[in-house]
């Protein structure tokens, strides 16, 4: 029942709000590590370590650890203690408890302090062990194998600027789809800083076979990440995230609406102003509007948009959305090419600016339609895991703590 090879239970008793189990190893003899002579027993030492809870009850292991002595007078070995993989030398936690706590952080919405209470140990004791286990999992071989689509995004892990040089971290995520085409985003690593240099340095540190296996690289419209992909992933196809492209269009509509309100009313919009009342409808897709919403939208535009600027901007936004809503990639690519070619010459300044932005990202925008819709959505989902970990791990203010806990939690794929 103890489920540890080479150990057997001597006694089980109920302690104060915990279960106390006394164990010893099965070894009856041991050879001297120096001369090989059969050693003799030299007494036992009581070693205590917290084990994984049993039926919700904390468990304390008392190991009667043998002390061996070399019988050869001239041997310099003297005495030594036996070892077992369950309890490392000077450890206060069993290896089973460390794995249990690390798995709990990876799979459950829990904290190190809560797990420490379950194990009846100090927070620092548990965190040191969990951090070492998380680091081991991060560096184990094969963790980077099979990555074909790589996503990158920044995340603000420390909102305050006090006593901090890097408020943001850059997260690298595996966006490779399985054989059924399903995406299970997996966090690979987190590095301090939000810059192309941080991303490029991380790529430089990876093995050559990992770099050679990357076929697609998804990113947000940030030139620093694009330059890193260009320099460090020359054979990968960079794909601009569709959500961020459409959001740029929505921002343009909002900017034009606010400018028109200022020019026609001389102030910001109020709740009863025509354009302000339809600000939410302007972000909707034309195909998602009900008949009642269409009537409201048209009435608001007729009353608050005498120059038709908001109407034109909204039509351009709908055209941009149509590229990603097309039934097949060829049709979507054709619409996207029309958008990129026509928007820069639009008389509305905000739309023309959007057109110039899309033209500068033309290759990355059109790559979306040639890669079966690669996007950075999985990276955004993993960002939520990082944020949850940051909020839960408020006891620790170091980025290494957030990184270790986040990558540990990253073994639970974010379902997209």
N, C-alpha and C positions, 0 to 999 in steps of 0.2 A: 504493500500500500504506500510505502514511502516513496517509491518510484525513483530511486537513485542507485545506480549500479555500484556495487562495492560497499554499500552501507546497509546496516540493519538497525532496527529500532529496539532500544532497551526498555524505554519507559515512556508512557504518555499520561500526562496529568493536566488538569484544568488549573491554570494560574489566574491571576487577577485580570479579567477581561482579555485573556489570551490563552492559547493552547501551547503547552510546553512539551517538546518532544526531545528525548535524550537518545542519541545515536552513537554508534561507533563503526569503524570500518571492519571489513571482513578479513583483513590481512592478519595472518598469524606470524609471519616472519618477513624479514627485510634484509637485504644485503647492503653492506657498507658502500657508499658511493665512492670512497677513496681506494680501498684495497679489495673490496668484494667479499670480505669475510661476513658470515652470517651474523647479523646484529642481535643484540639482546635488548629486552625491554628496559626502559629507564623511567617508568612511571607514565602518568597521563596528565594532560592539561585541559581544563574546561574552556572551550571556545564557544561563545554565543554569537548567533547571527539571526537576523530576521528572515523568515521564509515567506513565500507567497501565502496569502490568506487561505484558510480551509473552511468552506461553507460560510464565508463572510466573517470568520473569526481570525484575528491576527495570530500568527504562529511564530514561536521562538524556538530555534534549534539549539540544543546544547550538545556539542560534539566533544566526546571524551577522546581527545587527540593524543595518540601515542607519541612518546618520546623514545627514540632509539639511540643505542650507544654501541660503538664499535668495541668489540672484545679484544682487539689487537692493541697491545700497549703502545706500540710505536706508531700507530696510525694517527695522523693529525686531524682526522675528521671529528673525533670527540663524539658529541651528541647532535642529533638533528630531529626535526619533527616530521611526521608523515604528512602527506598532501593528498587532497582530493579535489576534483573539479567542481564539486558543489559549493565549497567555501574556499575562496582564495586566501592566501596568507594575509593576515591583518584586515580581512574584510569584515564589515558589519552587516552585510547582506549576502544572502546566497545568490548564486548565479540564476537560480530559478526565479527569485524575487525580482532581480534586475530585469530579466526578460519579461516577466509579468507586468511590471510597471511601464516598461518601454512600449509594450504592445497596447497597454491601456491608453497611453498618451496618443498612440497612433490611431486607435480605432474609436475612442470615446471622447466626449466633451468633458474632460476632466483636467485637473491641475496637478502639479508636483506636490503641492501642499496637501491636497486631498488624499493622494496616494500615500504620502508620508504618514498621514494619520491612520490609514488602514494598516500600514506596516508597523506603526508605533516606533518610528525613527524620526530623526531630525530632518528638516527640509534639505539642508546642505549635504547631509549624508546621502540621501536619495538622489539629489540632483547630480552630484559628482559621478555616481554610478550610471545614471541614465545618460548623462552627457557622453561618458566613455562608450557606452553601448551604441548610442546614436551615431557617434563618430565612426565606430567600427562598421556599422551598417552602411554609412555613407561612402566608406572607402573600400568596401568589399568588391571583389572582382565580379564582373558581369553585370553590375548595376546599370552601366551605360550601354550594354549590348542591345542591338536591335532598334536603336533610335533612328528613325528616318525623317521625322518631322520635328523641328525644334521651334519652340515658342519662347519669346522673351518679353518681359514687361517690368516696369518699375512699380515699387510699392512704398508708400510713406509708412515706415514702421515706428517712427518717433515724431509725433506731431509737434512737440516743443522744440525750440531751437536752443534751449539752455544746455550748456556743457555738452554740446554735440557737434561734430563736424559733418557727419553724414546722416541726414534725416531719412534718406531713401535707401532702399536696397534694390538690386536687380535680380529678378528670379528667372531661372531657366527651367522650362517645362517640356517634358516629352509629350508630343501631340500625335504620336503614331497611332493609327487606327488598327484594330484587330482584323482578323480574316473576314469578319462579318460587316466590316465598315463602321463599327462602333468605336467611339473615342473614349478612352479612360485616361484623362490627363494625369501625369505623374511628375511631381516636383523632383528636379534633379539636383539643384543647388541654389543657394542664395549668397550673393556677395554684396558687400557694402558699396554704396554709391549709385548714382543714376547718371551714367555717361556711357558713351561708346567705348571709352577706354576700359571701363570695368568689364563690359561684355567681351571686348577683344582680348583682354588679359585672361579671362576665364577660358575662352576658346583656345588660346595659345597653350594653356596648361593641360588641355585634354589630349589623350593619345591620338596618334595619326589615324588609326582604324575608326575611331569615333567620328572624326572630322570627315573622313572619306565616305562614311555611311549616311551623312545628312543629305537628303534630297530636297527638302523644302524647309524654309525658315520663315515663320510668321512673325510679324512685328506690327507695332502701332506706327503712325506717321511721325517718327522721331529720327532725324537724320543721323544722330550719333549711332544708333543701333544699325541703321542701314549701312553706314560706313564700315562698321565692324563686320557685318555679314559680307560685304564686298571684299574686304581684305583677308578675312580669316576663313570664309566659306565660299571660295570662288566657284565651286561646282554646284552649289545649292541655289535653288530658285527662291528669291525673296518674294513674299506674298504680303501685301498690305491688308490688314484686317478690315473686313467688309463693314462691321459695326461702326468703326471709327470713321470710315469714309461717309457713311450715311449720316452719322452724327455731325460731321462738318456741314453737310447740306442743311440739317435742321438748325444748326447755329446761324447759318446765313439767313434763313427765313426769319429767325427771331431778331437778328440784328436789323434787318430791313423793316420789320414791324415796329421796333422801338424807334428807329429813325423817323419813320413816317408819322408815328404818334407825336414825336417832338415837333416835327415840322407843321403838322396840321393843328395840334392842340396847344403847343408851346409848353408841354409838361409831360411827365411820365403818365403811363396809362393808369386809369382808375377802373374799379370793378364794373362800372356801367358803360365804359367806353367800348365802341364796336369792336375794335381790333383786340383790345385786352380780353374781351369776353370769349374770343375764339382762339386765343393763343394756344390752348391745348389741342384743338382740332387741327391747327396748322401743322402740328407734328405728326398727325396720323397719316397713314397711307390712304390714297384715294380708294383703293379696293376695300378698305376696312370701314368706310363711312356708311352709316345707315341713311335712309332717305331723310329722316328728321335732322340728322347732323349736316347733311348736304344743304338743306334749307338754311340752317343757322349759319353755316360757313359762307354761303353766297350772300346772305343778308348782311353779315358783318363786313365782308369785303366791299359790298356796294356802298355801305354807309361810311366806312372808315378808310377806304383806299381810293381816293379820287384819281390818283395818278397811275393806278394799276401796277405799282411797283411791287407791292406785297403779292399780288396775284401772279405776276410773272415769276417772282422768286419762288413762290409755292409750286408753280408748274415745273420750274427747273428742279426743285427738290423731288417732285414726283417722278420726273424723268430719271434722276439719279437712283431713286429707289427701284424703279422698274428694271434697271440693269441687273440687280441682284435677285429680283423676283421673277425673272424670265424662266420659261419652262425648260429651256435647254441652254447649255453654256455658250453655244454659238450665237444664239439670239442675244443673250446677255452681253457678250463681248461686243457685238455690233452696236448695241445701245450705249455701252460704256465708251466706245470709240467716238460716237457722235457727241456724247457729253463732253469728253476731253477736248474735242476739236472745236466745239461751238461755244462753250461757256466763257473762254477768255475774251471773246468779242462782245459779250453782253453789255448793254449800256448801263446796267445796274452795277455799281462799283463792287458791292459785296459778292455778287455772283461771278463777276470777272475775276476777282481775287481768288475765289474758290476754283475757278477754271485754271488759273495759273498754278495753283497748288497741285491740282490733279495732273496737270501736264508735266510737272516736275517729277511726279511719282507714276508716270504713265506705265512703265514696265512692270512695277510692282502691283498696280491696280489691275492690269489686264492679266497678270499671272493667276489671279483668283479663278478665272474661267478656264484655265488650262491645267489646273491641279485638283480638280474635283471639289472645289470649294474649301481649300485650306484656310483656316481662320485662327485667330488668337483667342477664341472664346474659351477654350480649355485653360489657357493661362489666366484669364480673368477669374475663372472658377477656383483655381488654385490660390489666387490672391485672397479670396475669401477665407481659405484655410489659414493662410499666413496671418491675416488680420485677426481671426479667431484665436490663433495661438498667441499672438502678441497681447491680446486682451486678457487671455487666461493666465499668461506667464508674466503678469505685472510685477511679480516679486523680483524679477531679474531684469536689469536695464541694459544688458550687453547684447550686441547684435549676434554674438556667437551663441547665446542662449536661444534667441529667436530662430537662428539658422538651424541649430541642432534639433530643436523641437519641431520646427516646420518640416524639415526634410524627413525626420522620423515620422511625422504625421503624413508626409507625402506618400508613404507606402499604401495609404488608403486612397485609391484613385478617385479623383473628382469626376463624378459621372456627368456627362454633358449630353 
